[in-house]
Amino acid sequence: MAITVEIATKGMDHAEWLEMRRRGIGGSDAAAIAGLSRYRTPLQVYMEKLGLVAEPEENEAMYWGTKLEDLVAEEFSLRTGLKVRRKNAILKHPEYPWMLANVDRLIVGKLEGLECKTASAYKADEWEGDNIPWEYAIQCYHYMAVTGYVAWWIAVLIGGNKFVYKRIDRDEKIIADLIKIESDFWHNHVLKQVPPEPDGSDASTEFVKALYPESNGKSLDLPSTAAEWIEKYEQAVEDEKAAQERKQEAQNHLQMLLGEYETGFFRDWKVVWKTITSNRVDSKKLKEEQPEIYEKYLKPSVSRRFEIKRMEA
């Protein structure tokens, strides 16, 4: 079965590659769009596709993931006997050209591919037994959708000293659902430039702040849909307050049990109430006694305070 190539990537610079990514949905976007990523949200992907925000900067984990990709692919071949090769191209679905794939490796002589990963030792339990983190499994299903392949392997180096590899077989139901979700996102959000609804994740919070960093000083009448969210907000405030009181009650009881002791043990639990000394600048005194120095080191901070108040009749 021949796969469809959108464009060759050999010799392509990073800026051009990023621009190509914006022309469709890639494997690393799929889980976020489906709401199954712990690291990105549909709103974040939407803003990246429209060029409203810069692509995430490469962090240490991403850097070493790229550096170690060859090693992971080589080790996979050694352990399985399967020969792999690069595909220096961005692939596209033959029917849905907005579905793109930039795969790590393809298995020679088989309709199968390979995704190479690295993971922290702290995430080793996510790979125990048959477990595969959903954001990575969905990425592999996306690649199978684009290529038409029957399986995708995923190999991961955990903590630098544990190697795991697993096979994901094609699942037509999952792939059909994924195509439907991605199609809706691409046609009804990206192409129409209608942002998806934000959720309560840190990523959505930061992106809403980035969209509207400052207020204009004006007022407007909110639509009727505001009623639902005001009610949910008020209920969350009450729930949060009750949870905080329960947490504080438990803390007070444990502190009474510790008394003057710093550390307590119960079965496999360790409870610590430690004395900590920290030095802080007395800004009030500094302003009074050294106003010029105080003014010199003042740094403006712009933010928007959110609150809900019931107005008096």
N, C-alpha and C positions, 0 to 999 in steps of 0.2 A: 504494500500500500504506500503510495507516494504522499509525503507530507507537503503542505503548501508553505512556501517561503514568502514572507513579506519583504524582507530586505536582508542582505548579507551584512554581518557586523564586523568582519575582519577589516582592520584599519580604521574603523569608526571611532571618533573621539567620544569622550564621556558626555559632553554637552549634546551632541547629536543623538547619542543613545538615549539620553533622558527625554529629548524631544519626541523620539519615536515611541517611548513608553506612554506618553500623554495621548497618543492616537488610539489607544484602546485599553482593554483590561488585561493585565498580566497575571501570572500565577501568584505573585506575592500580594496582589490586590484582592484576590478571590475571597479569602477568609474574612477580610475586613468588611467587604461588601455584604457578605452573608451574615455578619454580626458574630463571627466565631473567632475573632482575633483578640488577643489580650493587649496588643500593642498599637493597633490602629482602628479607626472607626470609619463608617461609610462617609461621614462628613469630611474627614481628613483626606480620604482618597478623592472625593469630589473636588476639593479645593486644589489638590495637586494636579488633577487632570486639566483643570481650567487655568493653571498657572497662577492661582491666587496666593499660593505660598511656595516657598522653596522646597525642593525635595529634602528629606531628612539627611542631615550631615552624617558622614560615616563615623561611627563610634568604634571603640576598641574591639568590641565583639564582632562587628561587621568586618572590620579590617582583617582580623585573624580568620574569620570565616572564609573570606576570599583567598587569603594566603594559603590556607590549608585545604582548599577544595581539591587541588591536584592530588595531595597526599591521601585524602579520603577516597577519591575515585580509584587511585592505584591500589589501596588496601582492599577495597571492595572486589576488584578484579582478582587479587591474590587469593582472597578467601573463597570466592564463588567460582572462579574459573571462567567467569563471563568477561568477554572483551568489551571495552567501552570506547566510545569516540566522541569528540566534541562535535557540535553542530553550530558553526559560526554564523548564525542567522537568527533573526526574529521570525518565528513561525506564526501562522494565522490559521484560523478555522476556515475550511473551504466554503462554508455556508454563512458564517458569522464573522466577517473580517475584522470586527472590533475585538474579537477574542484573540489575544496574542500570547506567545510563549517564548521565553528565552531560557531554554533548558540547560541544565548542567552537562549531562551526558546522555547519549543514546546507546543501547545495547546492540552490539554488532550481530546481525543475523536474526534478530528477534524484534517483534513489535512491542518493545519494552524500553523504558527509559530509567534514568537514575538521577535522584536529587541528593546532593551532598550537603551535610549540615555539621556544625559543631555546637556543643552545648556545655553549659557550666555543670560542674559536679553537683551543684545544688539542685539541678533539674533531672538527676539520674532516675528518680522514681517515675518521671513522666514517660520513660521509655521501658519500664519493666514489662516483662511478658509480651503480650500482643499490643501494648499501649503505643500509640503514636499521637502526639499533640494534634488537635483538630486543625490548627492553622496550617500545619505542614501536610496533613492528609488531604485537605481541601486543595492545596496547591498542586498536589500530584493528580487529583481528579481533574483539575482544570487542564493540566498538561495532556491527560488522556483524552479529554474532550477535544482539544485542539488538534492533536495528532491522529486520533482514532486508534491509538495503541491499546493493547489488551491488559497491560500491567505497568506499574511503575515501582521501582525500588527506591528505598530511602536508606541512606547510610549516614551514621552520625558518630562523631568522635566526642565522647563525653569526658569532660574534665582532663582531657589530654592523655588519658591512659585507659579508656574503655571504649571499645569499638562495637557498634551494634548495626545490623542491617536487617531490613524487613521488606517484604513484598506486599504491595497493595494491588489487588485485582480490580479490574474494571467493574464498576457498578452502574448500570444504565439508569437506575432510578435516581441515584445521587447526582449523576452527570446531567440528567434532564432537569432536575430541580435547580442545579447550579446555573445552567444556561438560562433558565427562566429568570432567576434572581439577577444575574449579570445583565441580561437583556433589559430588564426593567430599569436597572440603575443607569445603564448607558443611554437608553432612549428617553427615559422620562426625567432623568436628573441632569446628566452631563450635557447631552445635546440640547435639551430645553433650558439649561442653566437654572434649574430649580434645585436648590440644595436639599439633601435628605434631612429628616428630622434629627436633631441632636439627641444624644442620650446622656446618662449621668457620668460617663467616664471622664477621666482626667484629660484625655485627648480632646473630647468634645468641648469641655470647659475652656481649655486653652484656645481652641479655635474660635469659639464664640467671642472670647475676649479680644482675639487678634482681629476679628471682623469689625468689631465696634469698640475700639480702644478708648474713645472719649465721647462724652455726651454733648449734645448741641444746645442744651439749656431750654429746649422747647418741650411741649407736652402733646400727647395725642390720646384719643379714645381707643382703648384696646378692643379687639373683636370678642365675640361671645366665647370663643375657645379659651380665653384667658381664665374663665371661671373654673374650668377643670384643673388647670395648673396651679391656680391660687389655692384651691382646696387641697390638692396633693402636697403643695409646699407647706401649708399650715399643718397638715397631718404629720408630715415628716418632721417638722419642728417639734411637735408634741412627742412623737416617738423618740426622737433624738434626745430630748430633755429627760424622758423617762428612762431611756437606756443609760444616759450619763449618770443619773441618780443611782441606778442599780450598780453601775460600775464603781461609783464612789463609795457606796455602802460596802461592797465587797472589799475594796481597797482599805477602808477604815478598819474593818474587822481584822484583816491580815496584818495591818500595821500595829494594831493593839496586841496581836499574838506575838509579833516580833519584839515589841518594846524597844529596848536600847540595842538589841542585836541587829547586826547588819544583814545577815543572811540566814534563811531558814530553808529546811528541806522537808518535803513530804513525798514519799514514793519517788516518782521520777520527775517531780517538780522542784524548781529552785525559786525561792522568793527573795528578792533583794530590796532593801530600803537603805540606801547608801548616802552618806553625807558627802556633798559635792560643794566645793568652794569655787566660785567663778568671779572674775574681775570685770566690772562693767563701768563704762564711763558715766559719771553723774552729769547728764546733759544740762539739767537745770542749773547746777552750780557752775558749770563751765560757761553757760550763757551769761550768768550774772557777773562772774569774775573775769572772764576772757571773751567778751563779746566779738572781738575782731577775729579771733581764732575760730570761735563757734561758727560765725558767718562764712569763713573761708572754707570750712569743710562740710557745710550743708549741701546735701544732694537732693534735688527735687525728685519726688516719686509720684508718678501719675497713675491713678487707678480709678475704678468705678465701684462705689459702694452700692450693694443691692439690699433692699429691704421692702417689706410689705406692711402697710399700715391700714387699719380700718379708719376711714375718715368719719368724723362726727357729723351727725345730721344737722 
